[in-house]
Amino acid sequence: MDLTTFAAGYTCADQPFDLYAARPAALAEAPLVVVCPAWDGLNDPVKAIAHRVAALGYQAVAIDVYGHGVRGDVGADNSALMNPLLADRAALTARLLAGLAAAQALQGSAAGAAVAIGYCFGGLCVLDLARANAPGIAGVVSFHGLFIPNDLDQHDPIGAKVLVEHGWDDPMVPPEQVLAFAREMDARGADWQLHAHGGAMHAFTFEGANAPEMGVQYHAAAAARSWASMLGLFGEVLPDDWS
């Protein structure tokens, strides 16, 4: 499918950040799907995910929380970029909300319900959007995301539907964190579901991931099943009469 792609930007606290958008070339506008990258930032892998989502008939917008032109290394240790934001979830949430608002305002983003999806660190980001009751977000999907709770004063019911696709053998999210997350979602009155994929490790959707000694490995079945689950959520929350 031919896609229209373009780069854009936004600001938060006077700092510039980047956006990357894709949608079917035949459509003037389409429902918005925000894509939150893994810890390496707005690199080619997340752009490829945006293209895959756009080919389904959506405007996919990958957002950036590191800063204009700041990118990590694909397949390398990018904790120096990620950890400051894990330590300051208020700043992370502010950047996410600003990026979302900019994505919603882009040419081609249809008004109405939107979904946010994210991978690894990006999976934590979409959960933080749900925790913040981000305006316009009707659902979030976290793929092998981190479950680390934030320390923000958030107690109101979560309005977005929450879908979590988790590798049961992911050493970065041990079972006690899964249970704590379930309790958090229940306490916030969320409409949530969590699919634990047996035999799957961290980054199970990333083809080429093959470091089982570090708990990181591609799992084809879990990747396919989790994508199908995401499409199910899209069908629940995104409009089907927009085209």
Secondary structure, DSSP 8 states (H G I E B T S, - for coil): --EEEEEEEEEETTEEEEEEEEEETT-S-B-EEEEE--TT-SSHHHHHHHHHHHTTT-EEEEE-SS-TT----TTS--HHHHHHHHH-HHHHHHHHHHHHHHHHHSTTB-SS-EEEEEETHHHHHHHHHHHTT-TTEEEEEEES-------S---S---SEEEEEEETT-TTS-HHHHHHHHHHHHHTT-EEEEEEETT--BTTTSTT-EEGGGTEE--HHHHHHHHHHHHHHHHHHS-SS--
